[in-house]
Amino acid sequence: MTPEEPAPSEQMAVVLTENADDKLLPFATLVSGAVAMGLQVDVFVSYWGLVAFRKDGATTPASVSPGHGAEGARLEAALRKPKAPSWRTILEMAKSLGELHIWACSQSMDVLGLKKEDLDPMVDGVTGVGTFVDRTRTANVSYFI
């Protein structure tokens, strides 16, 4: 193995609780970069993050977190242009490149009244926090978004 090639055990764990595009786009970019570098990436999607992964969320216009004023409005407008890749497109490409697993939080699903069928097919399954922590306990890198 060369220094550029990561060890197969290298893993990134990400907890996603956001659903605004100004959070989702950097999240997708970060995840896709890690996958492209050969890391296994496990994402735990909880609460508001699950709203972004609903099947009907694919048609929701781009939105930015409140409090960004005119700059936020400019970013929203830029993200709505066809040339801007969506965070979904970036994640789908990442899933086709390597090991990216997206897990929906079972507790959040219960609280929000969601079923697996309500989620985008890119979500691999529904799991509890204990299982996710066990799955990622040896992750080299962890993020909370």
C-alpha positions as CSV (number, residue, x, y, z in Angstrom):
1,M,0.0,0.0,0.0
2,T,1.4,3.4,-0.9
3,P,1.1,6.5,1.4
4,E,-1.6,7.9,-0.9
5,E,-3.8,4.8,-0.5
6,P,-5.8,4.8,2.8
7,A,-5.9,1.6,4.9
8,P,-9.2,-0.3,4.3
9,S,-10.1,0.3,8.0
10,E,-10.2,4.1,7.7
11,Q,-13.6,5.4,8.4
12,M,-15.5,8.7,8.8
13,A,-18.6,9.0,11.0
14,V,-21.0,11.9,10.5
15,V,-24.1,12.8,12.5
16,L,-26.4,15.1,10.4
17,T,-29.1,17.0,12.1
18,E,-29.5,19.9,9.6
19,N,-31.8,20.3,6.6
20,A,-30.9,23.7,5.1
21,D,-28.9,23.7,1.9
22,D,-26.1,25.8,3.3
23,K,-25.4,22.9,5.7
24,L,-26.3,20.0,3.3
25,L,-24.1,21.1,0.4
26,P,-20.8,21.3,2.5
27,F,-21.9,18.0,4.2
28,A,-22.2,16.3,0.8
29,T,-19.0,17.8,-0.4
30,L,-17.1,16.6,2.7
31,V,-18.6,13.1,2.5
32,S,-17.9,12.7,-1.2
33,G,-14.3,13.9,-0.7
34,A,-13.8,11.3,2.0
35,V,-15.3,8.5,-0.1
36,A,-13.1,9.6,-3.1
37,M,-10.1,9.3,-0.8
38,G,-11.1,5.7,0.0
39,L,-12.7,6.1,3.5
40,Q,-15.7,4.2,4.5
41,V,-18.3,6.9,5.5
42,D,-21.2,6.2,7.8
43,V,-23.8,8.9,8.2
44,F,-26.4,9.0,11.0
45,V,-29.3,11.2,10.0
46,S,-31.4,12.5,12.9
47,Y,-34.3,14.9,13.4
48,W,-34.2,17.8,10.9
49,G,-31.7,15.9,8.8
50,L,-34.4,13.3,8.2
51,V,-36.6,16.0,6.7
52,A,-34.0,16.6,4.0
53,F,-34.0,12.8,3.2
54,R,-37.7,12.5,2.7
55,K,-38.7,11.3,-0.7
56,D,-40.8,14.5,-1.2
57,G,-37.8,16.6,-0.1
58,A,-36.2,16.2,-3.5
59,T,-38.6,18.8,-5.0
60,T,-38.2,21.3,-2.2
61,P,-36.6,24.6,-3.4
62,A,-33.1,25.4,-2.0
63,S,-33.2,27.1,1.4
64,V,-30.5,28.7,3.6
65,S,-30.4,28.8,7.4
66,P,-32.1,31.9,8.8
67,G,-30.1,34.9,9.8
68,H,-28.0,35.4,6.7
69,G,-29.9,38.3,5.2
70,A,-29.1,39.4,1.7
71,E,-26.1,37.0,1.4
72,G,-28.5,34.1,2.3
73,A,-30.9,35.2,-0.4
74,R,-28.1,35.4,-3.0
75,L,-26.9,31.9,-2.0
76,E,-30.5,30.5,-2.3
77,A,-30.8,32.0,-5.8
78,A,-27.4,30.6,-6.9
79,L,-28.4,27.1,-5.6
80,R,-31.6,27.2,-7.6
81,K,-29.8,27.6,-10.9
82,P,-29.5,24.5,-13.0
83,K,-25.7,24.6,-13.1
84,A,-25.3,24.2,-9.4
85,P,-25.1,20.5,-8.4
86,S,-27.5,19.6,-5.6
87,W,-26.3,18.0,-2.4
88,R,-28.4,15.0,-3.4
89,T,-26.5,14.7,-6.7
90,I,-23.2,14.9,-4.9
91,L,-24.2,12.2,-2.4
92,E,-25.5,9.9,-5.2
93,M,-22.2,10.2,-7.0
94,A,-20.3,9.5,-3.7
95,K,-22.4,6.3,-3.2
96,S,-21.5,5.2,-6.7
97,L,-17.7,5.8,-6.0
98,G,-17.3,3.9,-2.7
99,E,-18.5,2.9,0.7
100,L,-21.1,5.5,1.8
101,H,-23.8,4.2,4.2
102,I,-26.6,6.5,5.3
103,W,-28.6,5.4,8.4
104,A,-31.8,7.0,9.6
105,C,-32.1,7.4,13.4
106,S,-34.9,5.1,14.7
107,Q,-35.9,7.4,17.6
108,S,-36.2,10.4,15.2
109,M,-38.2,8.3,12.8
110,D,-40.6,7.5,15.6
111,V,-40.9,11.0,16.9
112,L,-41.5,12.4,13.4
113,G,-43.9,9.6,12.4
114,L,-41.8,8.5,9.5
115,K,-41.4,5.1,8.0
116,K,-38.5,3.8,5.8
117,E,-40.7,4.1,2.8
118,D,-41.0,7.8,3.4
119,L,-37.2,8.3,2.9
120,D,-35.1,8.7,-0.2
121,P,-33.8,5.3,-1.5
122,M,-30.2,6.4,-0.8
123,V,-30.9,5.8,2.9
124,D,-29.6,2.3,3.6
125,G,-31.7,1.6,6.7
126,V,-33.0,2.6,10.0
127,T,-30.9,2.1,13.1
128,G,-30.6,3.1,16.7
129,V,-27.8,5.3,18.2
130,G,-26.2,2.3,20.0
131,T,-25.8,0.4,16.8
132,F,-24.4,3.4,15.0
133,V,-21.9,4.1,17.8
134,D,-20.9,0.5,17.8
135,R,-20.5,0.5,14.0
136,T,-18.3,3.7,14.1
137,R,-16.5,3.4,17.4
138,T,-13.2,3.0,15.6
139,A,-13.7,5.8,13.1
140,N,-10.7,7.9,12.4
141,V,-12.7,11.0,11.8
142,S,-16.0,12.2,13.3
143,Y,-18.2,15.2,12.5
144,F,-21.5,16.6,13.8
145,I,-23.4,18.8,11.4
